[in-house]
Amino acid sequence: MKAIILSAGQGTRLLPLTAEIPKCALTLYNKTVIEWQVDELLSSGIDDIVVVTGFATDKVEQLLASRYHSQPVRAVFNPFYKVSDNLATCWIVRNEMEGDFILLNGDTLFDTSVLKCLLGSKSQPITVTIDKKSTYDDDDMKVLLDGDRLTRIGKDIPLDKADAESIGMLLFRGAGAALFQKTIEQVLRTPEGIKRWYLSVINELAQTMTVGTCCIEGSPWAEVDFPADLKRAEGVVRGIAENSRLAEGGV
């Protein structure tokens, strides 16, 4: 199975840490964000990984080439990252969206239990990975549910109405890939398309088809948007490293 990681942005909300490198190249507990992502994908059996780069692409490409030169990991450059949002980043790699694949935000950290849950979820054309918590904030990508079916997704959902939040990881199966590709093309033909998020397309699709969800409540994950997120993210990857050492018989 393929995974596509959207890592074109700079991460301006993390400045000055991202003045010279994108947030996917920030180091947390001895590895960069992108390395934590790729390593977990590879250890879960993902055999084709595409990283979409943009800001400081040379540094990310060099990192990937030096660390994964003999493994199925490759970079694709998005030259429009400065003037577009992540829907256009998806468009850059639309030809990679064949068969079943995982689409992953470049700032989502997770351990293998998250992937195991997603890959073992009920088969749907599109499945959005979600988590539940007691309260939500304005920056959360909130979702509304009807059972395990997603009915709406967006940051503008009222805080007291949200049922869960998207963690930034989706699984496309069967006809889901072609449908997503087609809708991306349609939206990018509109005047506002270049500034759209890809999850706004998922929101539109949810109005006319079943978009499934996979809840990973209790599994370790984190996203890195603000400096305050770094402490939690480091705790997550530290736990991943410790579990890996235990699995290998370390102390």
C-alpha positions as a Markdown table, in Angstrom:
| # | Residue | x | y | z |
|---|---|---|---|---|
| 1 | Met | 0.0 | 0.0 | 0.0 |
| 2 | Lys | 1.1 | 3.6 | -0.7 |
| 3 | Ala | 1.2 | 6.5 | 1.7 |
| 4 | Ile | 1.3 | 10.2 | 0.6 |
| 5 | Ile | 2.6 | 12.7 | 3.1 |
| 6 | Leu | 1.7 | 16.4 | 2.6 |
| 7 | Ser | 4.8 | 18.3 | 3.8 |
| 8 | Ala | 5.0 | 21.3 | 1.5 |
| 9 | Gly | 4.3 | 24.0 | 4.0 |
| 10 | Gln | 6.8 | 26.0 | 6.1 |
| 11 | Gly | 4.9 | 26.0 | 9.4 |
| 12 | Thr | 4.9 | 29.7 | 10.0 |
| 13 | Arg | 3.1 | 29.4 | 13.3 |
| 14 | Leu | 6.3 | 27.8 | 14.6 |
| 15 | Leu | 8.6 | 30.7 | 13.7 |
| 16 | Pro | 11.4 | 31.3 | 14.4 |
| 17 | Leu | 12.0 | 27.5 | 14.6 |
| 18 | Thr | 10.9 | 27.1 | 10.9 |
| 19 | Ala | 12.8 | 30.1 | 9.5 |
| 20 | Glu | 15.2 | 27.9 | 7.7 |
| 21 | Ile | 13.6 | 24.5 | 7.7 |
| 22 | Pro | 10.0 | 23.3 | 7.3 |
| 23 | Lys | 8.3 | 21.8 | 10.4 |
| 24 | Cys | 8.5 | 18.3 | 8.9 |
| 25 | Ala | 12.3 | 18.7 | 9.4 |
| 26 | Leu | 12.1 | 19.8 | 13.1 |
| 27 | Thr | 13.9 | 17.4 | 15.4 |
| 28 | Leu | 11.9 | 15.7 | 18.2 |
| 29 | Tyr | 13.8 | 13.2 | 20.5 |
| 30 | Asn | 16.7 | 12.6 | 18.1 |
| 31 | Lys | 14.7 | 12.3 | 14.8 |
| 32 | Thr | 12.9 | 14.7 | 12.6 |
| 33 | Val | 9.1 | 14.7 | 12.3 |
| 34 | Ile | 9.2 | 13.2 | 8.8 |
| 35 | Glu | 11.5 | 10.4 | 9.9 |
| 36 | Trp | 9.1 | 9.5 | 12.7 |
| 37 | Gln | 6.3 | 9.3 | 10.2 |
| 38 | Val | 8.2 | 7.4 | 7.5 |
| 39 | Asp | 9.6 | 4.9 | 10.1 |
| 40 | Glu | 6.2 | 4.1 | 11.5 |
| 41 | Leu | 4.7 | 3.7 | 8.0 |
| 42 | Leu | 7.6 | 1.3 | 6.9 |
| 43 | Ser | 7.3 | -0.7 | 10.1 |
| 44 | Ser | 3.6 | -1.1 | 9.4 |
| 45 | Gly | 4.2 | -2.6 | 6.0 |
| 46 | Ile | 3.6 | 0.4 | 3.8 |
| 47 | Asp | 5.7 | -0.3 | 0.8 |
| 48 | Asp | 5.6 | 3.0 | -1.2 |
| 49 | Ile | 5.9 | 6.4 | 0.4 |
| 50 | Val | 5.6 | 9.7 | -1.4 |
| 51 | Val | 6.5 | 12.9 | 0.4 |
| 52 | Val | 5.3 | 16.2 | -1.2 |
| 53 | Thr | 7.8 | 18.9 | -0.4 |
| 54 | Gly | 7.7 | 22.7 | -0.9 |
| 55 | Phe | 9.5 | 25.1 | 1.5 |
| 56 | Ala | 13.2 | 24.3 | 1.7 |
| 57 | Thr | 12.6 | 21.3 | -0.5 |
| 58 | Asp | 16.4 | 20.7 | -1.0 |
| 59 | Lys | 16.9 | 20.1 | 2.8 |
| 60 | Val | 14.0 | 17.6 | 3.0 |
| 61 | Glu | 15.0 | 15.9 | -0.2 |
| 62 | Gln | 18.6 | 15.5 | 1.1 |
| 63 | Leu | 17.3 | 14.2 | 4.4 |
| 64 | Leu | 15.1 | 11.6 | 2.7 |
| 65 | Ala | 17.9 | 10.5 | 0.3 |
| 66 | Ser | 20.5 | 10.1 | 3.0 |
| 67 | Arg | 18.2 | 8.2 | 5.4 |
| 68 | Tyr | 16.1 | 6.1 | 3.0 |
| 69 | His | 18.3 | 5.8 | -0.1 |
| 70 | Ser | 17.6 | 2.1 | -0.4 |
| 71 | Gln | 14.0 | 2.1 | 0.7 |
| 72 | Pro | 10.7 | 3.0 | -1.2 |
| 73 | Val | 10.6 | 6.6 | -0.1 |
| 74 | Arg | 10.6 | 9.5 | -2.6 |
| 75 | Ala | 9.9 | 13.2 | -2.8 |
| 76 | Val | 7.7 | 15.2 | -5.2 |
| 77 | Phe | 8.1 | 19.0 | -5.3 |
| 78 | Asn | 5.1 | 21.3 | -5.2 |
| 79 | Pro | 6.3 | 24.6 | -6.8 |
| 80 | Phe | 3.1 | 26.4 | -5.9 |
| 81 | Tyr | 3.3 | 25.9 | -2.1 |
| 82 | Lys | 3.6 | 29.7 | -1.4 |
| 83 | Val | 0.4 | 30.6 | -3.2 |
| 84 | Ser | -1.9 | 27.6 | -2.5 |
| 85 | Asp | -3.3 | 25.5 | 0.3 |
| 86 | Asn | -3.1 | 21.7 | 0.6 |
| 87 | Leu | -5.7 | 20.9 | -1.9 |
| 88 | Ala | -3.3 | 22.1 | -4.6 |
| 89 | Thr | -0.6 | 19.9 | -3.0 |
| 90 | Cys | -2.9 | 16.9 | -3.4 |
| 91 | Trp | -3.4 | 17.9 | -7.1 |
| 92 | Ile | 0.4 | 17.8 | -7.6 |
| 93 | Val | 0.4 | 14.1 | -6.7 |
| 94 | Arg | -3.0 | 13.2 | -8.2 |
| 95 | Asn | -1.4 | 10.7 | -10.5 |
| 96 | Glu | 0.0 | 8.9 | -7.4 |
| 97 | Met | -3.5 | 8.3 | -6.1 |
| 98 | Glu | -4.1 | 4.9 | -7.6 |
| 99 | Gly | -5.3 | 1.9 | -5.8 |
| 100 | Asp | -5.6 | 2.0 | -2.0 |
| 101 | Phe | -3.5 | 4.7 | -0.3 |
| 102 | Ile | -3.2 | 6.6 | 3.0 |
| 103 | Leu | -3.1 | 10.4 | 2.9 |
| 104 | Leu | -1.3 | 12.0 | 5.8 |
| 105 | Asn | -0.7 | 15.5 | 7.0 |
| 106 | Gly | 3.0 | 16.3 | 7.4 |
| 107 | Asp | 2.6 | 17.3 | 11.0 |
| 108 | Thr | 0.7 | 14.3 | 12.3 |
| 109 | Leu | 2.8 | 12.0 | 14.6 |
| 110 | Phe | 1.4 | 8.5 | 15.5 |
| 111 | Asp | 2.5 | 5.1 | 16.5 |
| 112 | Thr | 1.7 | 1.8 | 14.8 |
| 113 | Ser | -1.5 | 1.2 | 16.8 |
| 114 | Val | -3.1 | 4.1 | 14.9 |
| 115 | Leu | -2.2 | 2.6 | 11.5 |
| 116 | Lys | -3.3 | -0.9 | 12.6 |
| 117 | Cys | -6.7 | 0.5 | 13.6 |
| 118 | Leu | -7.1 | 2.4 | 10.4 |
| 119 | Leu | -6.0 | -0.5 | 8.1 |
| 120 | Gly | -8.3 | -2.9 | 10.0 |
| 121 | Ser | -11.3 | -0.6 | 9.8 |
| 122 | Lys | -14.5 | -1.3 | 8.0 |
| 123 | Ser | -14.0 | -1.1 | 4.2 |
| 124 | Gln | -15.3 | 2.2 | 2.9 |
| 125 | Pro | -14.2 | 4.2 | -0.2 |
| 126 | Ile | -13.0 | 7.0 | 2.2 |
| 127 | Thr | -12.2 | 6.6 | 5.9 |
| 128 | Val | -11.2 | 9.5 | 8.1 |
| 129 | Thr | -9.2 | 8.8 | 11.2 |
| 130 | Ile | -10.7 | 10.5 | 14.3 |
| 131 | Asp | -10.2 | 11.0 | 18.0 |
| 132 | Lys | -12.6 | 12.0 | 20.7 |
| 133 | Lys | -11.9 | 14.3 | 23.7 |
| 134 | Ser | -13.9 | 16.1 | 26.3 |
| 135 | Thr | -13.5 | 19.6 | 24.8 |
| 136 | Tyr | -12.5 | 21.1 | 21.4 |
| 137 | Asp | -11.0 | 24.4 | 20.3 |
| 138 | Asp | -11.3 | 26.6 | 17.3 |
| 139 | Asp | -8.2 | 25.2 | 15.6 |
| 140 | Asp | -9.4 | 21.6 | 15.8 |
| 141 | Met | -10.6 | 20.0 | 12.6 |
| 142 | Lys | -13.9 | 19.0 | 14.1 |
| 143 | Val | -16.3 | 16.4 | 12.8 |
| 144 | Leu | -20.0 | 15.6 | 13.1 |
| 145 | Leu | -21.0 | 11.9 | 13.1 |
| 146 | Asp | -24.0 | 9.8 | 12.4 |
| 147 | Gly | -22.9 | 6.6 | 14.1 |
| 148 | Asp | -19.5 | 6.0 | 12.5 |
| 149 | Arg | -20.4 | 7.9 | 9.3 |
| 150 | Leu | -18.9 | 11.3 | 8.9 |
| 151 | Thr | -21.6 | 13.9 | 8.0 |
| 152 | Arg | -19.5 | 17.1 | 8.3 |
| 153 | Ile | -15.9 | 18.1 | 8.8 |
| 154 | Gly | -14.4 | 21.6 | 9.3 |
| 155 | Lys | -12.9 | 24.0 | 11.8 |
| 156 | Asp | -16.1 | 26.1 | 11.8 |
| 157 | Ile | -18.3 | 23.4 | 13.5 |
| 158 | Pro | -19.5 | 24.9 | 16.8 |
| 159 | Leu | -17.4 | 23.7 | 19.7 |
| 160 | Asp | -20.4 | 22.3 | 21.6 |
| 161 | Lys | -21.6 | 20.3 | 18.6 |
| 162 | Ala | -18.4 | 18.5 | 17.7 |
| 163 | Asp | -18.4 | 14.7 | 18.0 |
| 164 | Ala | -14.7 | 14.2 | 17.4 |
| 165 | Glu | -11.7 | 15.7 | 15.5 |
| 166 | Ser | -9.8 | 14.5 | 12.5 |
| 167 | Ile | -6.1 | 13.6 | 13.2 |
| 168 | Gly | -5.0 | 14.3 | 9.6 |
| 169 | Met | -4.9 | 10.7 | 8.3 |
| 170 | Leu | -7.3 | 9.3 | 5.7 |
| 171 | Leu | -7.5 | 5.9 | 3.9 |
| 172 | Phe | -8.8 | 5.6 | 0.4 |
| 173 | Arg | -10.0 | 2.3 | -0.9 |
| 174 | Gly | -11.4 | 1.1 | -4.2 |
| 175 | Ala | -13.4 | 3.8 | -5.9 |
| 176 | Gly | -12.5 | 6.4 | -3.3 |
| 177 | Ala | -9.2 | 7.3 | -5.0 |
| 178 | Ala | -10.7 | 8.1 | -8.4 |
| 179 | Leu | -13.6 | 10.0 | -6.8 |
| 180 | Phe | -11.2 | 12.1 | -4.7 |
| 181 | Gln | -9.1 | 12.9 | -7.8 |
| 182 | Lys | -12.1 | 13.9 | -9.9 |
| 183 | Thr | -13.4 | 16.2 | -7.2 |
| 184 | Ile | -10.0 | 17.8 | -6.7 |
| 185 | Glu | -9.9 | 18.6 | -10.4 |
| 186 | Gln | -13.4 | 20.1 | -10.3 |
| 187 | Val | -12.8 | 22.3 | -7.2 |
| 188 | Leu | -9.5 | 23.6 | -8.5 |
| 189 | Arg | -11.3 | 24.9 | -11.6 |
| 190 | Thr | -13.2 | 27.3 | -9.3 |
| 191 | Pro | -11.8 | 30.8 | -8.4 |
| 192 | Glu | -11.4 | 29.9 | -4.7 |
| 193 | Gly | -10.0 | 26.4 | -5.4 |
| 194 | Ile | -6.3 | 27.2 | -4.9 |
| 195 | Lys | -7.0 | 28.3 | -1.4 |
| 196 | Arg | -9.1 | 25.3 | -0.4 |
| 197 | Trp | -8.1 | 22.6 | 2.1 |
| 198 | Tyr | -8.4 | 19.0 | 0.9 |
| 199 | Leu | -10.7 | 18.2 | 3.9 |
| 200 | Ser | -13.2 | 20.7 | 2.5 |
| 201 | Val | -13.5 | 18.3 | -0.5 |
| 202 | Ile | -14.1 | 15.4 | 2.0 |
| 203 | Asn | -16.8 | 17.6 | 3.5 |
| 204 | Glu | -18.5 | 18.0 | 0.1 |
| 205 | Leu | -18.3 | 14.3 | -0.7 |
| 206 | Ala | -19.8 | 13.4 | 2.7 |
| 207 | Gln | -23.0 | 15.1 | 1.6 |
| 208 | Thr | -23.5 | 12.7 | -1.3 |
| 209 | Met | -21.8 | 9.5 | -0.3 |
| 210 | Thr | -20.8 | 7.5 | 2.8 |
| 211 | Val | -17.5 | 8.7 | 4.3 |
| 212 | Gly | -16.5 | 6.3 | 7.1 |
| 213 | Thr | -14.5 | 7.0 | 10.2 |
| 214 | Cys | -12.0 | 5.1 | 12.3 |
| 215 | Cys | -11.8 | 6.2 | 16.0 |
| 216 | Ile | -8.4 | 5.7 | 17.6 |
| 217 | Glu | -9.3 | 7.0 | 21.0 |
| 218 | Gly | -6.6 | 6.1 | 23.5 |
| 219 | Ser | -3.9 | 5.6 | 20.9 |
| 220 | Pro | -0.9 | 8.0 | 21.0 |
| 221 | Trp | -0.8 | 10.7 | 18.4 |
| 222 | Ala | 0.0 | 14.4 | 18.1 |
| 223 | Glu | 0.0 | 17.3 | 15.6 |
| 224 | Val | 2.5 | 20.1 | 15.5 |
| 225 | Asp | 1.0 | 23.4 | 14.7 |
| 226 | Phe | 2.2 | 25.7 | 17.5 |
| 227 | Pro | 5.2 | 25.8 | 19.9 |
| 228 | Ala | 3.0 | 24.6 | 22.7 |
| 229 | Asp | 2.4 | 21.4 | 20.7 |
| 230 | Leu | 6.1 | 20.4 | 20.7 |
| 231 | Lys | 6.1 | 19.1 | 24.3 |
| 232 | Arg | 3.2 | 16.8 | 23.7 |
| 233 | Ala | 4.6 | 15.7 | 20.4 |
| 234 | Glu | 7.9 | 14.8 | 22.0 |
| 235 | Gly | 6.2 | 12.8 | 24.6 |
| 236 | Val | 4.4 | 10.8 | 21.9 |
| 237 | Val | 7.6 | 10.0 | 19.9 |
| 238 | Arg | 9.5 | 9.2 | 23.1 |
| 239 | Gly | 6.8 | 6.6 | 23.9 |
| 240 | Ile | 7.2 | 5.2 | 20.4 |
| 241 | Ala | 11.0 | 4.9 | 20.8 |
| 242 | Glu | 10.6 | 3.2 | 24.2 |
| 243 | Asn | 8.0 | 0.7 | 22.9 |
| 244 | Ser | 10.4 | 0.0 | 20.0 |
| 245 | Arg | 13.2 | -0.8 | 22.3 |
| 246 | Leu | 11.0 | -3.1 | 24.4 |
| 247 | Ala | 9.9 | -4.9 | 21.3 |
| 248 | Glu | 13.5 | -5.4 | 20.3 |
| 249 | Gly | 14.3 | -6.8 | 23.7 |
| 250 | Gly | 16.1 | -3.7 | 25.0 |
| 251 | Val | 16.0 | -2.2 | 28.5 |
